[in-house]
Amino acid sequence: MTETSREHARLPRRQLSFDELGLPLHEVTFVVVDLETTGGRSGQDAVTEIGAVKVRGGEVLGEFSTLVAPGQPIPSAVVSITGITDAMVAEAPTLESVLPAFLEFSRGSVLVAHNATFDLGFLRAGCAQLGLVWPKPTSVCTVQLARRVLSREETPNHKLATLARVLRTRTEPVHRALDDARTTVDVLHSLLERVGPLGVHSLEELLGYLSDVSPQQRRKRHLADALPSAPGTYLFRGPNDEVLYVGTATDLRRRVRQYFTAGERRGRVKEMVALSDRVDHIECSHPLEAEVRELRLLGAHQPPYNRRSKFPQRAWWVILTDEAFPRLSIVRTPKPQAIGPFRGRRAAVEAVEALQSVTSLRRCTERIPAKEQRGRPCAVYDLGHCGAPCAGYQSVDEYAPQVISVHDVMTGRGDALLEHLRAELDQLSAAQRFEDAATHRDRLANLVRSLDRGQRLAALAAIPELVAARPDGLGGWNFAVVRHGRLAAAGTAQRGTPPMPVVDALQASAETVVPGDGPLLGAPADEIHVVYRWLTAGDTRMVRCVTPWSEPAGAAGRWRTWLDRVADARTPYPAAD
């Protein structure tokens, strides 16, 4: 393998984000690739050579070239075209070692190929065969571009050799990968020069020029013109001023422009764009504020074209009922001690089933008074899963230990029930009942995960006020004032600005938050989760905190190591420590 490395210091080392697809063409890094193969069927035939040229702004940044051992004979007809023989590839590296190197070489770039369906099809099939993740890069096909740019009078066909002659490229294709990639670079540059006068100056516009963009999308592109290039939240509004869709972006103008280009392929969103009359926006200090505002706007307007977070209060919780013989109940409005929040009722049901499997809490829904009862117990008693307080077989005091054990695991004071569940898991595995063990493991893992998430969020909600800061990447700071888990104020201190006066001003002007009921003290589950994620990022600093931020010693967070082992697919189930 040979690789000519002329990498530019400014070369981006990450995949293009959706917001970055509007880059001017002279700032876009293209990797022009060509493959030679044993035939034309990806998944059956094999690659024999890869050649690629990395370019930006007309400058060559690097080249990649290698023969590849195909693992199968090269047909004589292919040898006559490419000149690549079995002897030439006998000592060549395999695709298993070549493909990861090429993916790294092209990472963060737009892939270009002449007949991209062919070349990218082989690369995608190679990733599938080797268990590699196909990065789904943005791609441009020079055949498709040539068909749009060149008329029939200018070229009889769109073969690479014909285009090289028509466009008078500096190189000519010879059916070798690197040479053909170099020719394709010249073809690409010639075609891009021709689309410039047509108003195609950015990658976004190039993709729109190549693809099918509806007339409604094109006509409404001006709706993004007045938006700033700043973080914030945007609202698409319909003909009656109704909110159709709410979103958030780090660059409002660039993000909203995407809805009017070929990059937007979602049918529902295209329908929404066709109905929209204007786009409102709220400029925000930093992305956390934008994300929180988006959640609040979704809850307030419930726009029809958003699919998530439109009903922030529709979480499910598991509680102990308030009666002489408490039972587990699934509710919408939680008590101060509860397990949750759960997005779906099914997850709450599984948590209840897990707890009931290691306790003798009653499962009937009738209300049982504290005084002595007389009656016949149900089948659950016969199965040994209930002490039958309904028939007077258990007093309130005898029933209480079961309630205390569940209450302890809810509040994080103890994890005895979790240990019992794991002991049952060990017994199932020892008995080689692996299917039952897997079901039991998943149920325990979901319960632990729900307890851990809820206890962490509840610990944050209990703090009356804290101030945190995160570097903005430009030498300044992004600040957040959080009160009872809600974002009360957000601001920035740009590089060179004294940060503490900004903190003082934010605290003085922050929203008043009156704590409510439930484990999260009234904070919406989605919002407090977003705030928690921002606060616990590795580069976030605590500036002020009125009370210590801590979690109960017996909280489910102690089980995180066990959860990590559950996630390891190579282990049938995690054994006890």
Sequence and secondary structure as in RCSB ss.txt:
>XXXX:A:sequence
MTETSREHARLPRRQLSFDELGLPLHEVTFVVVDLETTGGRSGQDAVTEIGAVKVRGGEVLGEFSTLVAPGQPIP
SAVVSITGITDAMVAEAPTLESVLPAFLEFSRGSVLVAHNATFDLGFLRAGCAQLGLVWPKPTSVCTVQLARRVL
SREETPNHKLATLARVLRTRTEPVHRALDDARTTVDVLHSLLERVGPLGVHSLEELLGYLSDVSPQQRRKRHLAD
ALPSAPGTYLFRGPNDEVLYVGTATDLRRRVRQYFTAGERRGRVKEMVALSDRVDHIECSHPLEAEVRELRLLGA
HQPPYNRRSKFPQRAWWVILTDEAFPRLSIVRTPKPQAIGPFRGRRAAVEAVEALQSVTSLRRCTERIPAKEQRG
RPCAVYDLGHCGAPCAGYQSVDEYAPQVISVHDVMTGRGDALLEHLRAELDQLSAAQRFEDAATHRDRLANLVRS
LDRGQRLAALAAIPELVAARPDGLGGWNFAVVRHGRLAAAGTAQRGTPPMPVVDALQASAETVVPGDGPLLGAPA
DEIHVVYRWLTAGDTRMVRCVTPWSEPAGAAGRWRTWLDRVADARTPYPAAD
>XXXX:A:secstr
 EEEE   TT   S   GGGGG BGGG  EEEEEEEESSS BTTB EEEEEEEEEETTEEEEEEEEE B SS   
HHHHHHH   HHHHTTS BHHHHHHHHHHHHTTSEEEETTHHHHHHHHHHHHHHHT       EEEHHHHHHHHS
 TTT S   HHHHHHHTT SS   S HHHHHHHHHHHHHHHHHHHGGGT  BHHHHHHHHS   HHHHHTGGGGT
T  SSSEEEEEE TTS EEEEEEESSHHHHHHGGGSTT   HHHHHHHHH  EEEEEE SSHHHHHHHHHHHHHH
H  TT  SSS TT  EEEEE SSSS  EEEESS  SS EEEESSHHHHHHHHHHHHTTS      S   SS   S
   HHHHTTS   GGGTSS HHHHHHHHHHHHHHHHTS  HHHHHHHHHHHHHHHTT HHHHHHHHHHHHHHHHH
HHHHHHHHHHHT S EEEEEE SSS EEEEEEETTEEEEEEEE TTS HHHHHHHHHHH       STTTTT  H
HHHHHHHHHHTSTT EEEEESS     TTSGGGGHHHHHHHT TTSSS    
